[in-house]
Amino acid sequence: MNVIYILHESGMGGAVQSLLDMLAAAQERLNPIVIIPSRGIVEERLQQMNLVYYVIPYLSDYGQIGVHTQAEVDRVFNDNYRAALELQEIIKQEKIQLIHSNSSANSVGAMAALIAGIPHVWHIREFLEEDFDCEFLDKDLKRELFQCADKLISISDCVKNAYRHKYGIDSEHIYDGLEVKRFVMDESSDREENCFLLAGGLSRQKGQLDAIKAVNELAKSGINVRLYIVGEGNEQYRWILKQYIRIYGLEPYVHIDKFKKDLREYRKMCRYSITASRMEALGRVTIEALLAGCIVIGANTGGTAEIIGQDSARGYLYRQGDYRSLAEVMRHAMEQRSDHIRIRQAAQIYALENFNSKKYMEKVIEVYTEALQGRYKQDVPRKNNVLIKLQNRYIRRNEILINTYHVGMSDKNSELQVIIQRWLNVKLEKKNFDRVLHQRQIHSIAIYGMSYLGWCLYTELENSETEVSYIIDRAMRDGDEIFKVRRLGETLPRVDAVIVTVLGDTRNLCNVIKEQYNYPVYTMKQILDWCEE
């Protein structure tokens, strides 16, 4: 069976790992062709497995709730439809019978299948609004494409129910499969009784800050625990986590390590595994922890609660978003050692029965067979209507908007590079911002914008005589216990200057701040100019 697999990323997230585990189990049943949107670390694994793959640029079609523009919606559609057209040559060359989109995060596979007139299977793996504060850029288009799919697979019951409610679609619930033998571990006396692991991408939604706060609660009450946070992701969030650890003196208790391909060494050491995500669709790291024999502590939402079960069936649940509840459950788990053997055995048996990659592969191939048998030919008129709409929309697309957008993004990246180079030169000349600010009678500032330049500036001035009185950032949500966060439009305390760290044309922004608050406003370029005088 010749199948194209559309990956939504070129990294090694849980969705990609689960797909590759299935393909490893299906080598004699499938001839897979993998499509990735860019060069990335997934290529190493694809090469190890001797899988044919192509790199075709395309974009995820979701964004932060309520902040995307129509120009962005049009650009994403245009780029993805172009990618679907590029796929047609591969479909012919490889004699593809079916397309499997491995995520709902982009629609390239759905478009390509409509153009080629072949079946499409769509794997739904995400809670966008509930977990990531994101939404599909074009919900009406997404709904139409969902309804054109020949089969839809949801990775958990909670995902199946959510998408039925939102989009009126029925999907088949199939749990992801893993190469279970790779993760199974026997109980080891070497595991430390007070050692916890939280693995996964660094983001507010994954709950790392809640776990750190829980450790702080336990440490304040005299309980000695160690928490290992392992993962990569949002660098601003990593910086916030490190600030919290430093301010509250948690260095002996909390360790943050970068992404590791293999977590076995941590699981050999850590008796407990924490899943603190706001709303996991399923949670691969939770399944891996069950197989490894860790005692899992998870949030009582989404796929996490579905896997762990109620009444300590296969682990412990706490109230999601409540770090005191998490601290109490961590304390309870350490005290209930007599329950650990029962929980560990029940968890491993459950994981082995429900998340085996071979069983998973068989179920997915059954779905392919149903799609190829043409049980859904009554949808042909609908598919044709949607295809005509896609073609007309692509033809009408205004290319000027695309060019304008790309130039803007390129300019911002170039501007950032120039500022960083200038900043490095200033540091090499042993000049600093604190001195030049004091020379201009600036002793207290507010920083507008806490992306990369914002938190670099904060760190630069943190132990200086210049006081960073507060941060102005509409998107900052996790720093309230570390520094004061304000929004434009609020009453802002008096400072000697506001320093704007965002890039691009900031003239209007600076004028708004000056008019509303009558405070001096400077950009990073101006501060660097002073340093270079």
C-alpha positions as CSV (number, residue, x, y, z in Angstrom):
1,M,0.0,0.0,0.0
2,N,1.6,3.3,-1.1
3,V,0.9,6.0,1.4
4,I,2.0,9.6,1.8
5,Y,2.4,10.8,5.3
6,I,2.2,14.6,5.9
7,L,4.0,15.7,9.1
8,H,3.1,19.0,10.6
9,E,6.7,19.6,11.9
10,S,10.3,18.5,11.3
11,G,11.1,17.9,14.9
12,M,10.6,14.8,17.1
13,G,7.4,15.7,19.0
14,G,5.0,13.0,20.2
15,A,2.9,12.9,17.1
16,V,6.0,12.3,14.9
17,Q,7.4,9.7,17.2
18,S,4.1,7.8,17.3
19,L,3.9,7.7,13.5
20,L,7.5,6.5,13.1
21,D,6.9,3.8,15.7
22,M,3.9,2.6,13.6
23,L,5.9,2.7,10.4
24,A,8.6,0.6,12.0
25,A,6.0,-2.0,12.9
26,A,4.5,-1.9,9.4
27,Q,7.5,-2.3,7.2
28,E,6.1,-5.4,5.3
29,R,2.6,-3.9,5.0
30,L,3.2,-0.3,3.8
31,N,5.4,1.6,1.4
32,P,5.5,5.0,3.2
33,I,6.6,8.3,1.7
34,V,7.0,11.0,4.3
35,I,6.6,14.7,3.6
36,I,8.2,17.3,6.0
37,P,7.8,21.1,5.9
38,S,11.5,21.9,6.4
39,R,14.9,20.5,7.3
40,G,15.0,19.2,10.8
41,I,16.1,16.6,13.4
42,V,13.4,14.2,12.2
43,E,15.6,13.5,9.1
44,E,18.1,11.6,11.1
45,R,15.4,9.1,12.2
46,L,14.0,8.9,8.7
47,Q,17.4,8.1,7.3
48,Q,18.0,5.5,10.0
49,M,14.7,3.8,9.0
50,N,15.6,4.0,5.3
51,L,12.4,5.9,4.6
52,V,11.9,7.9,1.5
53,Y,11.0,11.5,2.3
54,Y,10.7,14.9,0.6
55,V,11.0,18.4,2.0
56,I,8.2,20.7,0.7
57,P,7.7,24.0,2.5
58,Y,4.2,24.6,4.0
59,L,2.8,26.2,7.1
60,S,0.6,25.3,10.1
61,D,-2.8,26.8,9.7
62,Y,-3.5,27.8,13.3
63,G,-2.5,30.8,15.4
64,Q,-3.1,32.5,18.7
65,I,-6.7,33.1,19.4
66,G,-8.0,36.4,18.0
67,V,-4.6,37.9,16.9
68,H,-4.2,36.8,13.3
69,T,-5.0,39.1,10.3
70,Q,-6.8,38.3,7.0
71,A,-3.5,38.8,5.3
72,E,-2.0,36.0,7.4
73,V,-5.0,33.7,6.7
74,D,-4.6,34.3,2.9
75,R,-0.8,33.8,3.0
76,V,-1.1,30.5,4.8
77,F,-3.8,29.3,2.5
78,N,-1.8,30.3,-0.6
79,D,1.5,28.7,0.6
80,N,-0.3,25.5,1.6
81,Y,-2.3,25.2,-1.7
82,R,1.0,25.7,-3.6
83,A,2.5,22.8,-1.6
84,A,-0.5,20.6,-2.4
85,L,0.1,21.3,-6.1
86,E,3.8,20.4,-5.7
87,L,2.8,17.1,-4.1
88,Q,1.0,16.0,-7.3
89,E,4.2,15.1,-9.1
90,I,5.2,12.9,-6.1
91,I,1.8,11.3,-6.0
92,K,2.1,10.3,-9.6
93,Q,5.8,9.3,-9.4
94,E,5.3,7.1,-6.3
95,K,1.9,5.8,-7.4
96,I,0.3,7.0,-4.1
97,Q,-3.0,5.4,-3.2
98,L,-3.8,7.3,-0.1
99,I,-2.7,10.4,1.9
100,H,-2.5,10.3,5.7
101,S,-2.2,13.7,7.5
102,N,-0.5,13.0,10.8
103,S,-2.0,16.1,12.5
104,S,-4.9,18.6,12.2
105,A,-2.3,21.4,12.4
106,N,-2.2,21.9,8.6
107,S,-4.4,21.1,5.6
108,V,-1.9,20.3,2.9
109,G,-2.8,16.6,2.8
110,A,-6.5,17.3,2.6
111,M,-6.0,19.7,-0.4
112,A,-3.5,17.4,-2.2
113,A,-6.0,14.5,-1.9
114,L,-8.8,16.5,-3.3
115,I,-6.7,17.6,-6.3
116,A,-5.4,14.1,-6.9
117,G,-8.8,12.4,-6.4
118,I,-7.5,9.9,-3.9
119,P,-8.6,9.0,-0.3
120,H,-7.5,11.1,2.6
121,V,-7.2,9.9,6.3
122,W,-6.9,12.7,8.8
123,H,-5.4,12.1,12.3
124,I,-6.7,14.6,14.9
125,R,-4.2,14.9,17.7
126,E,-4.6,18.4,19.2
127,F,-6.6,20.5,21.6
128,L,-5.9,23.9,20.2
129,E,-8.1,26.3,22.2
130,E,-8.1,24.2,25.4
131,D,-4.4,23.5,25.5
132,F,-2.5,26.1,23.5
133,D,-4.7,29.2,23.4
134,C,-4.8,28.8,19.6
135,E,-7.4,28.3,16.9
136,F,-7.5,27.4,13.2
137,L,-7.0,30.5,11.1
138,D,-9.9,29.6,8.8
139,K,-12.5,27.6,10.7
140,D,-15.0,27.4,7.9
141,L,-12.4,26.0,5.5
142,K,-11.2,23.6,8.1
143,R,-14.7,22.3,8.7
144,E,-15.3,21.8,5.0
145,L,-12.0,19.9,4.6
146,F,-12.7,17.8,7.7
147,Q,-16.0,16.8,6.2
148,C,-14.3,15.8,2.9
149,A,-11.9,13.3,4.7
150,D,-12.6,9.7,3.9
151,K,-11.7,8.7,7.5
152,L,-10.8,10.6,10.6
153,I,-8.8,9.2,13.5
154,S,-8.9,10.8,17.0
155,I,-6.2,9.8,19.5
156,S,-8.5,9.8,22.6
157,D,-12.1,9.8,23.5
158,C,-11.9,13.3,24.8
159,V,-10.5,14.5,21.4
160,K,-13.2,12.6,19.5
161,N,-16.0,14.2,21.6
162,A,-14.5,17.7,21.4
163,Y,-14.2,17.7,17.6
164,R,-17.7,16.1,17.2
165,H,-19.1,19.0,19.2
166,K,-17.1,21.8,17.4
167,Y,-17.1,20.6,13.8
168,G,-19.9,18.0,13.6
169,I,-17.5,15.3,12.5
170,D,-17.3,11.6,13.5
171,S,-13.9,10.1,14.0
172,E,-12.6,6.7,15.0
173,H,-10.9,6.6,18.4
174,I,-7.5,4.8,18.1
175,Y,-4.9,5.2,20.8
176,D,-1.3,5.9,19.6
177,G,1.1,3.0,19.5
178,L,4.6,2.8,20.8
179,E,7.5,0.4,20.5
180,V,6.6,-0.7,24.1
181,K,9.7,-2.9,24.6
182,R,11.9,0.2,24.3
183,F,10.2,1.8,27.3
184,V,9.4,-1.0,29.7
185,M,11.6,-1.1,32.8
186,D,11.4,-3.2,35.9
187,E,11.2,-1.6,39.3
188,S,14.6,-0.6,40.5
189,S,15.7,0.0,44.1
190,D,18.0,2.7,42.6
191,R,15.1,5.0,42.0
192,E,15.2,7.9,44.5
193,E,12.1,8.2,46.7
194,N,11.9,11.9,46.4
195,C,12.8,12.4,42.7
196,F,10.4,13.7,40.1
197,L,10.6,14.0,36.3
198,L,8.6,16.4,34.1
199,A,9.5,15.9,30.4
200,G,8.1,17.7,27.5
201,G,8.2,21.0,25.5
202,L,8.7,24.1,27.6
203,S,5.6,26.2,27.5
204,R,3.1,27.7,29.9
205,Q,0.5,25.2,28.8
206,K,2.7,22.2,29.8
207,G,2.7,23.4,33.5
208,Q,6.4,23.5,34.3
209,L,5.9,26.6,36.4
210,D,3.2,24.9,38.4
211,A,5.5,22.0,39.2
212,I,8.3,24.4,40.3
213,K,5.8,26.2,42.6
214,A,4.7,22.9,44.0
215,V,8.3,22.1,44.8
216,N,8.7,25.5,46.5
217,E,5.6,24.6,48.7
218,L,7.2,21.3,49.7
219,A,10.6,22.8,50.3
220,K,9.1,25.5,52.6
221,S,7.5,22.7,54.7
222,G,10.9,21.0,55.1
223,I,10.3,18.2,52.5
224,N,13.4,17.5,50.4
225,V,12.5,16.8,46.8
226,R,14.2,17.0,43.5
227,L,12.5,17.9,40.2
228,Y,14.1,17.4,36.8
229,I,12.5,19.4,34.0
230,V,13.7,18.1,30.6
231,G,12.7,19.7,27.3
232,E,13.1,22.5,24.8
233,G,10.7,25.2,23.6
234,N,9.8,28.7,24.4
235,E,13.1,30.5,25.4
236,Q,11.2,33.3,27.2
237,Y,9.4,30.7,29.3
238,R,12.7,28.9,30.1
239,W,14.1,32.3,31.2
240,I,11.1,32.9,33.5
241,L,11.5,29.4,35.0
242,K,15.1,30.1,35.8
243,Q,14.3,33.5,37.3
244,Y,11.7,31.9,39.6
245,I,14.2,29.2,40.6
246,R,16.8,31.8,41.4
247,I,14.5,34.2,43.2
248,Y,13.1,31.5,45.5
249,G,16.4,29.7,46.1
250,L,15.3,26.5,44.5
251,E,18.6,25.6,42.8
252,P,19.1,22.5,45.1
253,Y,15.6,21.2,44.2
254,V,15.0,22.0,40.6
255,H,17.2,21.2,37.5
256,I,16.3,22.2,34.0
257,D,17.9,20.1,31.2
258,K,17.6,20.4,27.4
259,F,15.7,17.9,25.2
260,K,16.9,14.3,25.4
261,K,16.1,11.7,22.8
262,D,16.2,9.0,25.4
263,L,14.8,9.6,28.9
264,R,15.6,6.2,30.3
265,E,18.4,7.5,32.5
266,Y,16.1,10.0,34.1
267,R,13.4,7.3,34.5
268,K,15.9,5.0,36.2
269,M,16.6,7.7,38.7
270,C,13.1,9.3,39.2
271,R,10.5,7.3,41.0
272,Y,7.7,9.7,39.9
273,S,6.7,11.4,36.6
274,I,4.6,14.5,36.4
275,T,2.2,15.5,33.6
276,A,1.1,19.0,34.4
277,S,-0.3,20.0,31.0
278,R,-3.5,22.1,30.9
279,M,-5.3,19.8,28.4
280,E,-3.3,16.9,26.8
281,A,-5.0,15.3,23.8
282,L,-3.4,12.1,24.9
283,G,0.2,12.5,26.2
284,R,3.0,10.3,24.9
285,V,5.3,11.0,27.8
286,T,2.6,9.9,30.2
287,I,2.4,6.5,28.4
288,E,6.2,6.2,28.4
289,A,6.3,6.8,32.1
290,L,3.6,4.1,32.8
291,L,5.6,1.6,30.7
292,A,8.8,2.6,32.5
293,G,7.3,1.8,35.9
294,C,7.2,5.4,37.2
295,I,4.4,6.5,39.5
296,V,2.6,9.1,37.4
297,I,1.1,12.3,38.8
298,G,-1.1,14.0,36.3
299,A,-3.6,16.9,35.8
300,N,-7.2,15.8,36.0
301,T,-8.0,16.9,32.5
302,G,-8.2,15.6,28.9
303,G,-6.1,12.6,27.9
304,T,-4.1,12.6,31.1
305,A,-7.1,11.8,33.2
306,E,-8.3,9.3,30.6
307,I,-4.9,7.4,30.8
308,I,-4.4,7.5,34.6
309,G,-8.0,6.7,35.5
310,Q,-9.9,7.6,38.6
311,D,-9.4,6.6,42.2
312,S,-5.6,6.1,41.8
313,A,-6.2,3.3,39.3
314,R,-2.9,3.8,37.5
315,G,-1.5,6.9,39.2
316,Y,-2.6,10.1,41.0
317,L,-4.6,13.0,39.7
318,Y,-4.5,16.6,41.0
319,R,-6.5,19.7,40.1
320,Q,-5.0,21.2,37.0
321,G,-3.6,24.7,37.4
322,D,-3.5,24.4,41.2
323,Y,0.1,24.1,42.3
324,R,-0.9,23.6,45.9
325,S,-3.0,20.6,44.9
326,L,0.0,19.3,43.0
327,A,2.2,19.7,46.0
328,E,-0.3,17.9,48.2
329,V,-0.5,14.9,45.7
330,M,3.3,14.8,45.5
331,R,3.4,14.6,49.3
332,H,0.7,11.9,49.3
333,A,2.5,9.8,46.7
334,M,5.7,9.8,48.7
335,E,3.8,8.8,51.8
336,Q,1.8,6.0,50.2
337,R,4.7,3.7,49.3
338,S,2.6,0.6,50.0
339,D,0.4,1.4,47.0
340,H,3.2,1.8,44.5
341,I,3.5,-1.9,43.5
342,R,-0.2,-2.2,42.7
343,I,-0.3,1.1,40.8
344,R,2.9,0.3,38.8
345,Q,1.7,-3.1,37.8
346,A,-1.8,-1.9,36.8
347,A,-0.3,1.0,34.8
348,Q,2.2,-1.2,32.9
349,I,-0.5,-3.8,32.0
350,Y,-2.8,-1.1,30.8
351,A,-0.1,0.6,28.7
352,L,1.0,-2.7,27.2
353,E,-2.5,-3.6,26.2
354,N,-3.6,-0.2,24.8
355,F,-0.5,1.4,23.3
356,N,1.2,-1.4,21.4
357,S,2.5,-0.1,18.0
358,K,1.7,-3.4,16.3
359,K,-1.9,-3.4,17.4
360,Y,-2.1,0.3,16.5
361,M,-0.7,-0.4,13.1
362,E,-3.3,-3.1,12.4
363,K,-6.2,-0.8,13.4
364,V,-4.8,2.0,11.2
365,I,-4.4,-0.3,8.2
366,E,-8.1,-1.3,8.7
367,V,-9.0,2.3,8.4
368,Y,-6.9,2.6,5.2
369,T,-8.7,-0.5,3.7
370,E,-12.1,1.0,4.4
371,A,-11.1,4.3,2.8
372,L,-9.7,2.6,-0.3
373,Q,-12.8,0.4,-0.7
374,G,-14.6,3.6,-1.5
375,R,-17.3,3.4,1.1
376,Y,-17.6,7.2,1.0
377,K,-18.2,7.8,-2.7
378,Q,-21.4,9.6,-1.9
379,D,-19.2,12.5,-0.8
380,V,-17.8,13.0,-4.4
381,P,-20.1,16.0,-5.2
382,R,-19.1,17.7,-1.9
383,K,-15.5,17.1,-2.6
384,N,-15.8,18.5,-6.1
385,N,-17.5,21.7,-4.8
386,V,-14.8,22.2,-2.2
387,L,-12.1,21.7,-4.8
388,I,-13.6,24.3,-7.1
389,K,-13.7,26.8,-4.2
390,L,-10.0,26.1,-3.4
391,Q,-9.0,26.6,-7.0
392,N,-10.9,29.8,-7.4
393,R,-9.5,31.2,-4.1
394,Y,-6.0,30.4,-5.1
395,I,-6.4,32.1,-8.5
396,R,-7.8,35.2,-6.9
397,R,-5.0,35.4,-4.3
398,N,-3.3,38.8,-4.2
399,E,0.4,38.0,-4.5
400,I,1.4,41.5,-3.3
401,L,0.2,40.7,0.2
402,I,2.5,37.7,0.3
403,N,5.5,39.6,-0.9
404,T,4.9,42.4,1.5
405,Y,4.6,40.0,4.4
406,H,7.8,38.1,3.6
407,V,9.8,41.3,3.2
408,G,8.5,42.5,6.6
409,M,9.5,39.3,8.3
410,S,12.9,39.3,6.6
411,D,13.5,42.9,7.7
412,K,12.7,42.1,11.3
413,N,15.2,39.2,11.3
414,S,17.9,41.4,9.8
415,E,17.2,44.1,12.3
416,L,17.5,41.7,15.2
417,Q,20.8,40.4,13.9
418,V,22.2,44.0,13.6
419,I,21.1,44.9,17.1
420,I,22.7,41.7,18.6
421,Q,25.9,42.4,16.8
422,R,26.0,46.0,18.0
423,W,25.2,44.9,21.6
424,L,28.0,42.3,21.5
425,N,30.5,45.0,20.3
426,V,29.4,47.3,23.2
427,K,30.0,44.4,25.7
428,L,33.4,43.7,24.2
429,E,34.3,47.3,24.7
430,K,33.3,46.9,28.3
431,K,30.5,49.5,28.1
432,N,27.2,48.9,29.7
433,F,23.6,50.2,29.5
434,D,23.5,51.1,33.2
435,R,26.2,53.7,32.9
436,V,24.8,55.4,29.8
437,L,21.3,55.5,31.4
438,H,22.6,57.1,34.6
439,Q,24.6,59.7,32.5
440,R,21.2,60.8,31.2
441,Q,19.5,60.8,34.6
442,I,17.6,57.6,33.9
443,H,17.4,55.6,37.1
444,S,14.1,53.7,36.7
445,I,12.7,52.2,33.5
446,A,9.8,50.1,32.2
447,I,10.6,47.6,29.4
448,Y,8.0,47.4,26.6
449,G,8.1,43.9,25.0
450,M,9.5,40.7,26.6
451,S,10.6,38.7,23.6
452,Y,14.3,37.9,23.1
453,L,15.6,41.5,23.4
454,G,13.3,42.3,26.3
455,W,14.5,39.6,28.6
456,C,18.1,40.1,27.5
457,L,17.8,43.8,28.6
458,Y,16.1,42.8,31.8
459,T,19.0,40.4,32.6
460,E,21.6,43.1,31.7
461,L,20.1,45.5,34.2
462,E,19.0,43.0,36.8
463,N,21.8,43.6,39.3
464,S,22.6,47.1,38.3
465,E,21.7,50.5,39.8
466,T,19.0,51.0,37.2
467,E,15.7,49.8,38.5
468,V,13.4,47.9,36.1
469,S,10.1,49.0,37.7
470,Y,7.8,46.9,35.6
471,I,7.2,45.2,32.3
472,I,4.7,46.3,29.6
473,D,3.6,43.2,27.6
474,R,0.1,42.1,26.6
475,A,1.2,38.5,26.1
476,M,3.2,37.9,29.3
477,R,1.2,35.7,31.7
478,D,3.7,33.9,33.8
479,G,5.9,36.5,35.3
480,D,3.6,38.1,37.9
481,E,5.4,36.6,40.9
482,I,8.8,37.5,39.5
483,F,8.2,41.1,38.3
484,K,5.3,43.5,37.8
485,V,3.6,43.1,34.5
486,R,1.4,45.9,33.1
487,R,-0.6,46.5,29.9
488,L,-1.0,49.7,27.8
489,G,-4.2,51.4,28.8
490,E,-3.6,50.7,32.5
491,T,-2.4,53.3,35.0
492,L,1.4,53.0,34.8
493,P,3.6,54.1,37.7
494,R,6.0,56.9,37.0
495,V,9.4,55.9,35.6
496,D,12.3,57.9,34.1
497,A,11.9,56.2,30.7
498,V,10.1,53.5,28.8
499,I,12.5,51.4,26.6
500,V,10.8,49.7,23.6
501,T,12.4,46.4,22.6
502,V,10.1,45.4,19.8
503,L,11.3,45.6,16.2
504,G,10.0,47.1,13.0
505,D,8.4,50.6,12.6
506,T,7.8,51.6,16.2
507,R,7.1,55.3,15.7
508,N,3.4,55.0,16.2
509,L,3.9,52.9,19.3
510,C,6.4,55.3,20.8
511,N,4.0,58.3,20.1
512,V,1.1,56.5,21.8
513,I,3.1,55.9,24.9
514,K,4.3,59.5,25.0
515,E,0.8,60.9,24.5
516,Q,-0.9,58.6,27.0
517,Y,1.7,58.8,29.8
518,N,4.0,61.7,29.1
519,Y,7.0,59.5,29.8
520,P,10.3,59.7,27.7
521,V,10.4,56.7,25.3
522,Y,13.5,55.2,23.7
523,T,14.2,52.3,21.5
524,M,17.0,49.8,21.7
525,K,18.7,51.5,18.7
526,Q,18.9,54.7,20.7
527,I,20.4,53.1,23.7
528,L,23.0,51.5,21.6
529,D,23.7,54.8,19.9
530,W,24.4,56.3,23.3
531,C,26.8,53.4,24.1
532,E,28.7,53.9,20.9
533,E,29.2,57.7,21.3
